[in-house]
Amino acid sequence: MNIGYKMYEALGISREVYEYGETVAGNLAERFAGIDATAEYNQLKVLRGMQDHQVSEACLLGTTGYGYNDLGRDTLEQVYASVFHTEDALVRPQITCGTHALALALMSNLRPGDEILSPVGKPYDTLEEVIGIRPSRGSLAEYGVTYAQVDLLPDGGFDYENIRRAINGRTRLVTIQRSKGYQTRPTLSVARIGELIAFVKEIRPDVICMVDNCYGEFVEIQEPSDVGADMVVGSLIKNPGGGLAPIGGYIAGRRECVENAAYRLTSPGLGKEVGASLGALKDFYQGFFLAPTVTAGALKGAIFAANIYEGLGYDVVPDGRESRHDIIQAVTFGTPEGVVAFCQGIQAAAPVDSHVNPEPWDMPGYDAQVIMAAGAFVSGSSIELSADGPIKPPYAVYFQGGLTWEHAKFGILRSLQSLVDKGLLGAEDVVRASEKSKKSLS
Ligand SMILES: *Cc1c(COP(=O)(O)O)cnc(C)c1O
């Protein structure tokens, strides 16, 4: 069934844009059924983790002060460990964001003289300062930890020969970023991450393989920890927080790795024993429970966006048909105006702050101006409908999130409307794309 144009019209969508959206969405029914099946599997996986660890009403309450014997915190960490199939997990509101979780995992498991290897090219922008690729106060480089990098091959494959050459006696940790981040390379599937880890472990079984799992959680039925990762790390204001977690990060992995992280987060000697959960636990649990279906909605939005913009002739990564391994969609507009119009459209679709018009600004941790659209219930949450675009070539935007598919769909149509309203696209271009899309259906 189709709800008709009326509500879309009331929200400022033109008939051409609406009809194009209906055609594109109609073509995606089969893909969406596959996403629903993944969500169903992951829903049961999370439910089972909660039941096996006997999550009780008392777990939802939380502690203050030192936070000794925080039943809810300790149980939640067991639930994460069972969902990720790891020995242990650290899931805390004291981990302020994804970058902090990654920095913590690195700094706690590396010692002076060790080397980090990234065999998948440059890591996420904010990690450049953590590692010291861009000199920064307090970086790992200042503590005598060195960094080596092997880029992906031009076709996106692993450069096994140079990875083998880069692994030396000092290599202590291999960092693998699952998602593309602010790059236009393909995202890595869990299966491919597994192949890379197997290759590394064959050369040096004792090397720690860490996966930056941001935006990847629950997109597949397996996680990198199911294919040999020693640590998976991510942010709770992305997928696993389900839109409800107001802050936080997680590290799930081998007991020793997680303990090292806990001793660094709090203090040597204290480790996981302290760290009050304050009032965050109910949202952590409920968000984790909702995360599989929230991620599915965001994934549908990303695929819809790919097909909408691909049909209009823009470069999109991943393309409209590719299999998905994270919730990020890149669309290349080629001009700063396109990036700005897209992000302003996403903002205009928000439930919060839809009347605010975002502008590019100098965001800490990034080397170019960035425009961000985020009218979110949780500030900066990118499992909620959001987009960001660094104002530098190739002038691509990175779109992600949407707590529901319905909202993600509207957001994409609103972004397209913004491009039309600003004269960057003609209504006739939309009609033409619509005709083409109808043909591909029949
Ligand atoms: C978001 C993200 C990070 C950093 O997380 P923040 O919460 O923004 O600090 C790191 N790596 C990847 C791939 C990300 O997507």
The ligand as an SDF file (V2000), in Angstrom:
LIG
                    3D

 15 15  0  0  0  0  0  0  0  0999 V2000
   32.3950    7.5400   13.9500 C   0  0  0  0  0  0  0  0  0  0  0  0
   33.6280    6.7780   13.7050 C   0  0  0  0  0  0  0  0  0  0  0  0
   34.7170    6.8590   14.5660 C   0  0  0  0  0  0  0  0  0  0  0  0
   34.7920    7.8230   15.7070 C   0  0  0  0  0  0  0  0  0  0  0  0
   33.6850    7.8800   16.4940 O   0  0  0  0  0  0  0  0  0  0  0  0
   33.2400    9.2420   17.2320 P   0  0  0  0  0  0  0  0  0  0  0  0
   32.1610    8.7500   18.1090 O   0  0  0  0  0  0  0  0  0  0  0  0
   32.7790   10.1830   16.1950 O   0  0  0  0  0  0  0  0  0  0  0  0
   34.4060    9.7430   17.9880 O   0  0  0  0  0  0  0  0  0  0  0  0
   35.7970    6.0580   14.2930 C   0  0  0  0  0  0  0  0  0  0  0  0
   35.8260    5.2450   13.2400 N   0  0  0  0  0  0  0  0  0  0  0  0
   34.8010    5.1530   12.3740 C   0  0  0  0  0  0  0  0  0  0  0  0
   34.8880    4.2310   11.1950 C   0  0  0  0  0  0  0  0  0  0  0  0
   33.6730    5.9130   12.5890 C   0  0  0  0  0  0  0  0  0  0  0  0
   32.6610    5.8150   11.7320 O   0  0  0  0  0  0  0  0  0  0  0  0
  1  2  1  0
  2  3  1  0
  2 14  2  0
  3  4  1  0
  3 10  2  0
  4  5  1  0
  5  6  1  0
  6  7  2  0
  6  8  1  0
  6  9  1  0
 10 11  1  0
 11 12  2  0
 12 13  1  0
 12 14  1  0
 14 15  1  0
M  END
$$$$
